[in-house]
Structures are given as structure tokens and as C-alpha cells.
Amino acid sequence: VLMTHHEAITTVTFYAGEPPVARLQARVEAVIAANTWLAGRLESGSSAETPLLLWQPRVPEVTACFEESSNDKLSPGSDMATVSAHLRTAVVTKGKDAVDLDEV
């Protein structure tokens, strides 16, 4: 429950030229298959003893954990505020704000 107040980790990788999308998706799929909690969702519990639950999909969908985007205004030297402003829709929702949402 303490982690519900911390920001989630969002990563951005920059590529010059054509990115190896199929290879990256396959790697993300292998990682979440080995660690299904990475694709889990926070859900409200049904009692005071279990106020918060972590739901884990049996077979996580890689498409829910991988997003390809292009933005000419960003570069490896961009500061975090600029990256966040331009990729706002791709940033992982903060723990407490993600309870009962179907997103990773």
C-alpha cells in the first residue's frame, strides 16, 4: 500500500533510423511472461483486511506494455520535464491513481 503514493517507472528509448520494433516487442513479451506482476493491475479489495489487491493476467498482452511513438521534439538530451510533457499519454499512471483502471 505504501507504493501507491510513488511515481511509476516509465522508460523511453531513442533510436536513429528504423527501430527494431518486432525484436523489442518479443523481448518485452518474454520479460512480462517471466514476471507477470509487471503487467498487473491494482484493484480495490472487498474488505478492510484486503483494501488493495494486485491482479495479474495469466498471459499478459505485450501490446498493453509496449508503445511505439515518434516525436521530433525529443532527443536523448531532453530533460525529464520536456519528455513528460510530450509523452504524457504514454506515461504510466501513479499507483494510487491507477486503482481499478485497466492499464499497465
DSSP file (Angstrom, degrees, kcal/mol; ACC not computed):
  #  RESIDUE AA STRUCTURE BP1 BP2  ACC     N-H-->O    O-->H-N    N-H-->O    O-->H-N    TCO  KAPPA ALPHA  PHI   PSI    X-CA   Y-CA   Z-CA
    1    1 A V    >         0   0    0      0, 0.0     3,-1.4     0, 0.0     4,-0.2   0.000 360.0 360.0 360.0 -31.7    0.0    0.0    0.0
    2    2 A L  G >   +     0   0    0      1,-0.3     3,-1.3     2,-0.1     4,-0.1   0.848 360.0  60.4 -61.8 -33.9    2.9    2.4    0.6
    3    3 A M  G >  S+     0   0    0      1,-0.3     3,-1.4     2,-0.2    92,-0.3   0.615  81.5  83.8 -71.3 -10.6    4.0    2.2   -3.0
    4    4 A T  G <  S+     0   0    0     -3,-1.4    92,-3.1     1,-0.3    93,-0.3   0.653  88.8  53.3 -68.1 -12.0    0.6    3.6   -4.1
    5    5 A H  G <  S+     0   0    0     -3,-1.3    -1,-0.3    90,-0.2     2,-0.2   0.480  93.3  89.2 -99.0  -4.2    2.0    7.1   -3.5
    6    6 A H  S <  S-     0   0    0     -3,-1.4    89,-1.2    -4,-0.1    90,-0.2  -0.638  83.4-104.1 -95.7 151.6    5.1    6.8   -5.6
    7    7 A E        -     0   0    0     -2,-0.2     2,-0.1    87,-0.2    86,-0.1  -0.391  37.5-118.5 -66.9 148.1    5.5    7.6   -9.3
    8    8 A A        -     0   0    0     84,-0.4     2,-0.5    -2,-0.1    -1,-0.1  -0.422  29.4-103.0 -81.7 163.8    5.7    4.6  -11.6
    9    9 A I        -     0   0    0     -2,-0.1     2,-0.4    82,-0.1    -1,-0.1  -0.791  38.6-179.6 -92.0 127.7    8.7    3.9  -13.8
   10   10 A T        -     0   0    0     -2,-0.5     2,-0.3    81,-0.1    81,-0.1  -0.994   9.7-157.9-124.7 132.4    8.3    4.9  -17.4
   11   11 A T        -     0   0    0     -2,-0.4     2,-0.4     2,-0.0    -2,-0.0  -0.854   6.6-165.6-114.7 150.2   11.2    4.3  -19.8
   12   12 A V        -     0   0    0     -2,-0.3     2,-0.4     2,-0.0    -2,-0.0  -0.999   3.2-166.3-131.1 132.7   12.0    5.9  -23.2
   13   13 A T        -     0   0    0     -2,-0.4     2,-0.4     2,-0.0    -2,-0.0  -0.983   9.7-149.1-121.7 131.8   14.4    4.6  -25.7
   14   14 A F        -     0   0    0     -2,-0.4     2,-0.4     2,-0.0    61,-0.0  -0.810  13.2-171.7-101.7 139.7   15.7    6.7  -28.6
   15   15 A Y        -     0   0    0     -2,-0.4     2,-0.6     2,-0.1    -2,-0.0  -0.987  19.1-142.8-129.4 140.1   16.7    5.2  -32.0
   16   16 A A  S    S-     0   0    0     -2,-0.4     2,-0.2     2,-0.1    -2,-0.0  -0.901  79.3  -6.0 -95.4 126.5   18.3    6.7  -35.0
   17   17 A G  S    S-     0   0    0     -2,-0.6    -2,-0.1     2,-0.0     0, 0.0  -0.562 124.7  -6.4  87.5-156.1   16.8    5.2  -38.1
   18   18 A E  S    S-     0   0    0     -2,-0.2    -2,-0.1     1,-0.0     0, 0.0  -0.640  71.5-135.6 -80.8 120.1   14.3    2.3  -38.1
   19   19 A P        -     0   0    0      0, 0.0     2,-2.1     0, 0.0     3,-0.2  -0.463  20.6-115.2 -74.1 148.5   13.8    0.8  -34.6
   20   20 A P     >  +     0   0    0      0, 0.0     4,-2.5     0, 0.0     5,-0.2  -0.457  48.9 165.9 -80.0  69.0   13.7   -3.0  -34.2
   21   21 A V  H  >  +     0   0    0     -2,-2.1     4,-2.9     1,-0.2     5,-0.3   0.896  69.5  49.5 -57.3 -49.2   10.1   -3.0  -33.1
   22   22 A A  H  > S+     0   0    0     -3,-0.2     4,-2.2     1,-0.2    -1,-0.2   0.901 113.2  47.7 -59.9 -41.1    9.4   -6.7  -33.5
   23   23 A R  H  > S+     0   0    0      2,-0.2     4,-2.0     1,-0.2    -1,-0.2   0.910 113.0  48.2 -66.1 -42.1   12.6   -7.6  -31.5
   24   24 A L  H  X S+     0   0    0     -4,-2.5     4,-2.7     2,-0.2    -2,-0.2   0.911 111.5  49.5 -65.8 -42.3   11.7   -5.1  -28.8
   25   25 A Q  H  X S+     0   0    0     -4,-2.9     4,-2.6     1,-0.2    -1,-0.2   0.911 110.4  50.9 -62.5 -41.6    8.1   -6.4  -28.5
   26   26 A A  H  X S+     0   0    0     -4,-2.2     4,-2.0    -5,-0.3    -1,-0.2   0.895 111.7  47.9 -62.8 -39.3    9.3  -10.0  -28.4
   27   27 A R  H  X S+     0   0    0     -4,-2.0     4,-2.3     2,-0.2    -2,-0.2   0.920 111.7  48.7 -68.9 -43.1   11.7   -9.1  -25.6
   28   28 A V  H  X S+     0   0    0     -4,-2.7     4,-2.6     1,-0.2     5,-0.3   0.916 110.9  52.2 -61.0 -42.1    9.0   -7.2  -23.6
   29   29 A E  H  X S+     0   0    0     -4,-2.6     4,-1.8     1,-0.2    -2,-0.2   0.902 109.7  48.6 -60.5 -41.9    6.8  -10.2  -24.0
   30   30 A A  H  X S+     0   0    0     -4,-2.0     4,-1.7     2,-0.2    -1,-0.2   0.895 111.5  50.1 -65.8 -40.0    9.5  -12.5  -22.7
   31   31 A V  H  X S+     0   0    0     -4,-2.3     4,-1.5     1,-0.2    -2,-0.2   0.936 113.8  43.2 -65.2 -46.7   10.1  -10.3  -19.7
   32   32 A I  H  < S+     0   0    0     -4,-2.6     7,-0.2     1,-0.2    -1,-0.2   0.786 110.6  56.3 -74.1 -24.2    6.4  -10.0  -18.7
   33   33 A A  H  < S+     0   0    0     -4,-1.8     3,-0.4    -5,-0.3    -1,-0.2   0.870 112.5  42.5 -69.3 -35.1    5.8  -13.7  -19.3
   34   34 A A  H  < S+     0   0    0     -4,-1.7    -2,-0.2     1,-0.2     2,-0.2   0.744 129.0  29.5 -79.6 -24.2    8.6  -14.4  -16.8
   35   35 A N    ><  +     0   0    0     -4,-1.5     3,-2.3    -5,-0.1     4,-0.3  -0.612  68.2 173.3-135.4  71.8    7.4  -11.7  -14.4
   36   36 A T  G >  S+     0   0    0     -3,-0.4     3,-1.6     1,-0.3    -1,-0.1   0.722  72.0  73.1 -60.3 -22.5    3.6  -11.4  -14.8
   37   37 A W  G >  S+     0   0    0      1,-0.3     3,-1.6     2,-0.2    -1,-0.3   0.772  84.1  69.6 -62.9 -23.4    3.3   -9.0  -11.8
   38   38 A L  G <  S+     0   0    0     -3,-2.3    -1,-0.3     1,-0.3    -2,-0.2   0.764 103.5  42.5 -63.4 -24.3    4.9   -6.3  -14.1
   39   39 A A  G <  S+     0   0    0     -3,-1.6    -1,-0.3    -4,-0.3    -2,-0.2   0.204  94.6 123.5-104.1  13.5    1.7   -6.4  -16.1
   40   40 A G    <   -     0   0    0     -3,-1.6     2,-0.3    16,-0.1    16,-0.2  -0.181  50.5-140.4 -73.2 166.1   -0.6   -6.5  -13.1
   41   41 A R  E     -A   55   0A   0     14,-2.4    14,-3.4    61,-0.1     2,-0.4  -0.947  15.0-121.3-125.7 147.7   -3.3   -4.0  -12.1
   42   42 A L  E     -A   54   0A   0     -2,-0.3    58,-3.2    56,-0.3    59,-0.4  -0.764  34.1-177.0 -87.8 131.8   -4.3   -2.6   -8.8
   43   43 A E  E     -A   53   0A   0     10,-2.9    10,-3.3    -2,-0.4     2,-0.2  -0.953  31.5-103.4-128.9 149.4   -7.8   -3.3   -7.7
   44   44 A S  E     -A   52   0A   0     -2,-0.3     8,-0.3     8,-0.2     2,-0.1  -0.479  39.8-128.3 -66.6 136.9   -9.9   -2.3   -4.6
   45   45 A G        -     0   0    0      6,-2.0    -1,-0.1    -2,-0.2     8,-0.0  -0.348   9.1-125.6 -81.5 169.4  -10.2   -5.1   -2.1
   46   46 A S  S    S+     0   0    0      4,-0.1     2,-0.3    -2,-0.1    -1,-0.1   0.449  84.3  32.1 -97.1  -1.2  -13.5   -6.2   -0.7
   47   47 A S  S    S-     0   0    0      3,-0.8     3,-0.4     1,-0.1    -2,-0.1  -0.938  83.4-103.8-148.7 170.1  -12.7   -5.8    3.0
   48   48 A A  S    S+     0   0    0     -2,-0.3    -1,-0.1     1,-0.2    -3,-0.0   0.799 119.4  57.7 -65.3 -28.9  -10.7   -3.9    5.5
   49   49 A E  S    S+     0   0    0      1,-0.3    -1,-0.2     2,-0.1     3,-0.1   0.815 118.7  30.0 -72.0 -29.9   -8.2   -6.8    5.7
   50   50 A T        +     0   0    0     -3,-0.4    -3,-0.8     1,-0.1    -1,-0.3  -0.649  68.3 158.4-128.9  75.0   -7.6   -6.6    2.0
   51   51 A P  S    S+     0   0    0      0, 0.0    -6,-2.0     0, 0.0     2,-0.4   0.719  71.6  30.3 -71.6 -19.6   -8.0   -2.9    0.9
   52   52 A L  E     -A   44   0A   0     -8,-0.3     2,-0.3    -3,-0.1    -8,-0.2  -0.997  67.2-170.2-143.9 134.6   -5.9   -3.3   -2.2
   53   53 A L  E     -A   43   0A   0    -10,-3.3   -10,-2.9    -2,-0.4     2,-0.6  -0.896  18.4-137.6-121.8 151.4   -5.3   -6.3   -4.5
   54   54 A L  E     -A   42   0A   0     -2,-0.3     2,-0.5   -12,-0.2   -12,-0.2  -0.954  20.0-157.4-108.4 116.0   -2.8   -6.9   -7.3
   55   55 A W  E     -A   41   0A   0    -14,-3.4   -14,-2.4    -2,-0.6    -2,-0.0  -0.800   7.1-164.5 -93.2 131.1   -4.4   -8.6  -10.2
   56   56 A Q        -     0   0    0     -2,-0.5     2,-0.1   -16,-0.2   -16,-0.1  -0.965  16.3-130.6-118.0 126.9   -2.1  -10.5  -12.6
   57   57 A P        -     0   0    0      0, 0.0   -18,-0.1     0, 0.0   -17,-0.0  -0.475  12.7-136.4 -69.8 145.5   -3.1  -11.7  -16.0
   58   58 A R  S    S+     0   0    0      1,-0.3   -22,-0.1    -2,-0.1     0, 0.0   0.925 101.4  19.8 -67.4 -43.0   -2.2  -15.3  -16.7
   59   59 A V  S    S-     0   0    0     -3,-0.0    -1,-0.3   -23,-0.0   -26,-0.1  -0.859  91.2-145.2-126.6  94.9   -0.9  -14.4  -20.2
   60   60 A P        -     0   0    0      0, 0.0     2,-0.6     0, 0.0     3,-0.1  -0.277  15.6-120.8 -62.3 143.6   -0.1  -10.7  -20.3
   61   61 A E    >   -     0   0    0      1,-0.2     3,-1.2   -22,-0.1     4,-0.4  -0.762  12.4-152.3 -84.9 120.6   -0.7   -8.8  -23.5
   62   62 A V  G >  S+     0   0    0     -2,-0.6     3,-1.5     1,-0.3     4,-0.5   0.818  93.1  66.4 -63.0 -30.1    2.5   -7.3  -24.8
   63   63 A T  G 3  S+     0   0    0      1,-0.3     3,-0.4     2,-0.2    -1,-0.3   0.764  96.4  55.8 -64.3 -23.9    0.5   -4.6  -26.6
   64   64 A A  G <  S+     0   0    0     -3,-1.2    40,-0.4     1,-0.2    -1,-0.3   0.615 113.5  40.9 -80.8 -12.0   -0.6   -3.2  -23.2
   65   65 A C  S <  S+     0   0    0     -3,-1.5     2,-0.4    -4,-0.4    -2,-0.2   0.303 110.1  60.4-117.0   7.0    3.1   -2.9  -22.1
   66   66 A F        +     0   0    0     -4,-0.5     2,-0.4    -3,-0.4    -1,-0.1  -0.994  52.7 176.5-143.1 129.2    4.7   -1.5  -25.3
   67   67 A E        -     0   0    0     -2,-0.4     2,-0.4    -3,-0.1    -3,-0.0  -0.991  15.9-151.8-137.1 129.1    4.0    1.7  -27.2
   68   68 A E        +     0   0    0     -2,-0.4     2,-0.3     2,-0.0    -2,-0.0  -0.837  26.4 165.5 -98.7 134.4    5.8    2.9  -30.2
   69   69 A S        -     0   0    0     -2,-0.4     2,-0.4     2,-0.0    -2,-0.0  -0.981  25.4-150.7-147.1 154.3    5.9    6.7  -30.7
   70   70 A S        +     0   0    0     -2,-0.3     2,-0.3     0, 0.0    -2,-0.0  -0.997  18.9 166.5-130.0 134.3    7.8    9.2  -32.8
   71   71 A N    >   -     0   0    0     -2,-0.4     3,-1.4     3,-0.1    -2,-0.0  -0.869  22.8-162.7-152.0 111.7    8.4   12.8  -31.7
   72   72 A D  T 3  S+     0   0    0     -2,-0.3    -1,-0.1     1,-0.3     0, 0.0   0.623  89.1  66.7 -70.2 -12.8   10.9   15.2  -33.4
   73   73 A K  T 3  S+     0   0    0      9,-0.0     2,-0.3    13,-0.0    -1,-0.3   0.515  92.3  74.1 -86.6  -4.8   10.9   17.5  -30.4
   74   74 A L    <   +     0   0    0     -3,-1.4    -3,-0.1     4,-0.1     9,-0.0  -0.823  52.3 164.3-112.1 149.8   12.6   14.9  -28.2
   75   75 A S    >   -     0   0    0     -2,-0.3     3,-2.3   -61,-0.0     8,-0.1  -0.940  55.2 -90.9-149.4 168.7   16.2   13.7  -28.1
   76   76 A P  T 3  S+     0   0    0      0, 0.0    -2,-0.0     0, 0.0   -62,-0.0   0.751 125.8  55.6 -56.8 -22.1   18.4   11.8  -25.7
   77   77 A G  T 3  S+     0   0    0      2,-0.0     2,-0.1     0, 0.0    -3,-0.0   0.437  79.9 120.5 -89.9   0.7   19.5   15.1  -24.2
   78   78 A S    <   -     0   0    0     -3,-2.3     2,-0.1     1,-0.1    -4,-0.1  -0.377  66.1-118.5 -66.1 140.4   15.9   16.2  -23.4
   79   79 A D     >  -     0   0    0      1,-0.1     4,-2.3    -2,-0.1     3,-0.4  -0.368  26.4-106.8 -76.2 162.6   15.2   17.0  -19.7
   80   80 A M  H  > S+     0   0    0      1,-0.2     4,-2.9     2,-0.2     5,-0.2   0.839 117.8  56.6 -60.8 -36.7   12.6   14.9  -17.9
   81   81 A A  H  > S+     0   0    0      2,-0.2     4,-2.1     1,-0.2    -1,-0.2   0.901 109.8  45.9 -63.1 -40.2   10.0   17.7  -17.8
   82   82 A T  H  > S+     0   0    0     -3,-0.4     4,-2.1     2,-0.2    -2,-0.2   0.925 113.5  48.5 -67.5 -45.3   10.1   18.0  -21.6
   83   83 A V  H  X S+     0   0    0     -4,-2.3     4,-2.0     1,-0.2    -2,-0.2   0.941 112.9  48.3 -59.7 -47.7    9.9   14.3  -22.1
   84   84 A S  H  < S+     0   0    0     -4,-2.9    -1,-0.2     1,-0.2    -2,-0.2   0.896 110.5  51.5 -60.5 -41.8    6.9   14.1  -19.7
   85   85 A A  H >< S+     0   0    0     -4,-2.1     3,-0.5    -5,-0.2    -1,-0.2   0.887 115.7  40.5 -64.2 -39.2    5.1   17.0  -21.4
   86   86 A H  H 3< S+     0   0    0     -4,-2.1    -1,-0.2     1,-0.2    -2,-0.2   0.725 123.3  38.2 -83.9 -21.6    5.5   15.4  -24.9
   87   87 A L  T >X S+     0   0    0     -4,-2.0     3,-2.0    -5,-0.2     4,-0.9   0.033  72.9 130.5-116.2  26.1    4.7   11.8  -23.9
   88   88 A R  G X4 S+     0   0    0     -3,-0.5     3,-0.7     1,-0.3    -1,-0.1   0.832  72.5  53.2 -50.0 -40.7    2.0   12.5  -21.3
   89   89 A T  G 34 S+     0   0    0      1,-0.2    -1,-0.3    -3,-0.2    -2,-0.1   0.693 110.6  47.6 -72.7 -16.9   -0.3    9.9  -22.8
   90   90 A A  G <4 S+     0   0    0     -3,-2.0    -1,-0.2    -6,-0.1     2,-0.2   0.519  85.4 108.6-100.3  -6.4    2.3    7.2  -22.6
   91   91 A V  S << S-     0   0    0     -4,-0.9     2,-0.1    -3,-0.7   -81,-0.1  -0.513  78.0-109.8 -74.9 136.5    3.4    7.8  -19.0
   92   92 A V        -     0   0    0     -2,-0.2   -84,-0.4     1,-0.1     2,-0.1  -0.424  37.2-108.8 -67.2 135.8    2.4    5.1  -16.5
   93   93 A T        -     0   0    0     -2,-0.1     5,-0.1     1,-0.1    -1,-0.1  -0.393  37.7 -99.4 -67.7 139.8   -0.3    6.3  -14.1
   94   94 A K    >>  -     0   0    0     -2,-0.1     4,-1.1     1,-0.1     3,-0.8  -0.265  38.9-108.1 -57.5 144.2    0.8    6.8  -10.5
   95   95 A G  G >4 S+     0   0    0    -89,-1.2     3,-1.2   -92,-0.3     4,-0.5   0.863 115.4  43.6 -44.6 -58.0   -0.1    3.8   -8.2
   96   96 A K  G 34 S+     0   0    0    -92,-3.1     3,-0.5     1,-0.3    -1,-0.3   0.791 115.4  50.6 -66.1 -25.8   -2.9    5.4   -6.2
   97   97 A D  G <4 S+     0   0    0     -3,-0.8    -1,-0.3   -93,-0.3    -2,-0.2   0.613 104.9  58.9 -83.2 -12.6   -4.4    6.9   -9.3
   98   98 A A  S X< S+     0   0    0     -3,-1.2     3,-2.2    -4,-1.1   -56,-0.3   0.469  71.5 127.3 -95.1  -3.5   -4.3    3.6  -11.2
   99   99 A V  T 3  S+     0   0    0     -3,-0.5   -56,-0.2    -4,-0.5     3,-0.1  -0.362  85.1   2.8 -61.0 128.5   -6.5    1.6   -8.7
  100  100 A D  T 3  S+     0   0    0    -58,-3.2     2,-0.4     1,-0.3    -1,-0.3   0.610 101.9 124.6  69.4  17.2   -9.3   -0.1  -10.6
  101  101 A L    <   -     0   0    0     -3,-2.2     2,-1.3   -59,-0.4    -1,-0.3  -0.835  64.1-131.0-101.1 145.4   -8.1    1.1  -14.1
  102  102 A D  S    S+     0   0    0     -2,-0.4     2,-0.3    -3,-0.1    -3,-0.1  -0.555  70.5 101.9 -94.9  70.2   -7.4   -1.4  -16.8
  103  103 A E              0   0    0     -2,-1.3    -2,-0.1    -5,-0.2   -38,-0.1  -0.979 360.0 360.0-146.2 158.2   -3.9   -0.1  -17.8
  104  104 A V              0   0    0    -40,-0.4   -12,-0.1    -2,-0.3   -64,-0.1   0.406 360.0 360.0 -98.6 360.0   -0.4   -1.1  -17.1
